[in-house]
Amino acid sequence: MLRCALGRGGMRSAKREGDGATPRGTFRLEQVFYRADRMMRPRTRVLLTPARVADVWCDAADDRNYNCRVAHPYPASAERLWREDGLYDAVVVIGYNRRPRRRGAGSAIFMHVAARGLKPTEGCVALARSDLLKVLAHIGPRTRIVIV
């Protein structure tokens, strides 16, 4: 069993943008981004992409690229994937609100490195770095995360 941090807003079936909640449900693990300048290429069978300084994730509900990766500078609100605090040194895109995308239903739901003390997230699932790397080594294209 691995300990994790969830959203400061708890878990919700009816998630909304900005509520700080982790969505309930079963989701694909779509893609992994990692900081090649901070870590070796992690072992995983999920699509793996080195993060770039310009990588951001659009969280503007009225934007056509809502809940998608875009490049900085971007004219709408977007979450930086290249962070200095280490939380996104390895980040897994959880397939919440991806196909189809519903405006305002929540965006940028990731599995990532936890803050010290497993502090609550803004809606993501966060694990200790060593635990996240263990999980990455065991997941593949058919793996699903179940949040209940």
C-alpha positions in Angstrom: 0.0 0.0 0.0 1.2 3.5 -0.9 0.2 6.7 0.8 -0.9 9.6 -1.4 -2.2 13.1 -1.1 -5.5 14.2 -2.8 -7.1 17.5 -3.4 -7.7 20.1 -0.7 -11.4 19.9 -1.7 -11.7 16.2 -1.0 -13.0 13.8 -3.7 -16.0 14.7 -5.8 -18.1 13.0 -8.5 -19.2 16.4 -9.8 -15.9 18.1 -10.1 -15.7 21.7 -11.2 -12.7 23.9 -12.3 -11.0 25.5 -9.3 -12.8 23.5 -6.6 -9.6 21.8 -5.4 -11.2 18.4 -5.5 -9.9 15.1 -6.9 -12.4 13.6 -9.3 -13.9 10.2 -8.4 -13.9 7.6 -11.1 -11.8 5.2 -13.2 -9.3 6.9 -15.6 -6.6 6.0 -18.1 -3.0 7.1 -17.4 -2.4 8.8 -20.7 1.2 10.2 -20.7 4.2 10.8 -18.5 6.3 14.0 -18.6 9.6 14.1 -16.8 12.4 16.5 -16.1 15.4 15.0 -18.0 17.6 17.7 -16.3 16.7 16.4 -12.8 16.2 12.6 -13.2 17.0 9.7 -15.4 14.4 8.5 -17.9 11.9 6.6 -15.7 10.9 3.1 -16.5 7.3 2.9 -17.7 5.2 1.5 -20.6 3.1 4.7 -20.8 3.9 7.3 -23.4 7.0 9.1 -22.0 8.0 12.6 -23.0 10.7 14.8 -21.6 9.2 18.1 -20.4 10.2 21.3 -22.0 10.5 24.8 -20.3 7.6 26.0 -22.6 5.2 23.1 -21.6 2.0 24.4 -19.9 -1.5 22.9 -19.4 -4.5 25.1 -20.3 -6.9 25.5 -17.4 -9.0 28.3 -18.9 -12.5 26.8 -19.3 -13.5 29.1 -22.2 -10.4 28.4 -24.2 -10.4 26.0 -27.2 -7.4 24.2 -25.7 -9.0 23.7 -22.3 -7.4 20.7 -20.5 -4.7 20.3 -23.1 -0.9 20.8 -23.2 0.1 24.0 -25.0 3.2 26.1 -25.2 4.2 29.1 -23.1 3.7 32.0 -23.6 0.0 31.2 -24.0 -2.7 33.9 -24.0 -5.1 32.1 -21.6 -4.5 30.7 -18.1 -2.3 27.7 -18.0 -0.4 25.5 -15.4 3.3 25.3 -15.9 4.6 21.7 -16.2 8.3 22.9 -15.7 8.3 23.7 -12.0 11.2 24.6 -9.8 9.7 23.0 -6.6 10.2 19.4 -8.0 6.5 18.5 -7.8 6.4 17.9 -11.6 9.7 16.3 -12.0 7.6 13.3 -13.0 4.0 13.9 -13.9 1.4 11.5 -15.2 -1.6 12.9 -17.1 -4.7 11.3 -15.7 -7.4 10.9 -18.3 -10.0 12.9 -16.5 -12.2 15.2 -18.6 -10.2 14.5 -21.7 -12.4 12.7 -24.2 -14.8 14.5 -24.4 -13.7 17.6 -22.7 -16.4 19.5 -20.8 -15.8 23.2 -20.2 -15.5 24.0 -16.5 -15.5 20.3 -15.4 -11.9 20.5 -14.2 -8.4 20.3 -15.8 -4.8 19.5 -15.2 -5.5 16.4 -13.1 -2.2 14.7 -12.7 -0.4 12.1 -10.6 2.8 13.8 -9.5 5.5 14.0 -6.8 4.0 15.0 -3.4 5.0 18.0 -1.4 6.7 17.4 1.9 4.3 15.9 4.5 1.9 14.8 1.7 0.2 18.2 1.7 -3.1 18.3 -0.2 -3.0 19.1 -3.9 -5.2 21.3 -6.1 -7.1 18.2 -7.2 -4.3 15.8 -8.3 -3.0 12.6 -6.8 0.5 13.0 -5.3 2.9 10.3 -4.1 6.4 10.4 -2.6 8.9 10.6 -5.4 10.2 7.0 -4.8 6.7 5.6 -4.7 5.8 7.4 -7.9 8.8 6.0 -9.7 7.7 2.5 -8.5 4.2 3.0 -9.9 5.6 4.3 -13.2 7.6 1.1 -13.6 4.4 -1.0 -13.3 1.9 0.9 -15.5 1.2 0.6 -19.1 -1.4 1.6 -21.8 -4.1 -0.5 -20.2 -3.6 0.6 -16.7 -6.4 2.5 -15.0 -6.4 4.6 -11.8 -9.5 4.1 -9.6 -10.3 7.0 -7.3 -13.1 6.2 -4.9 
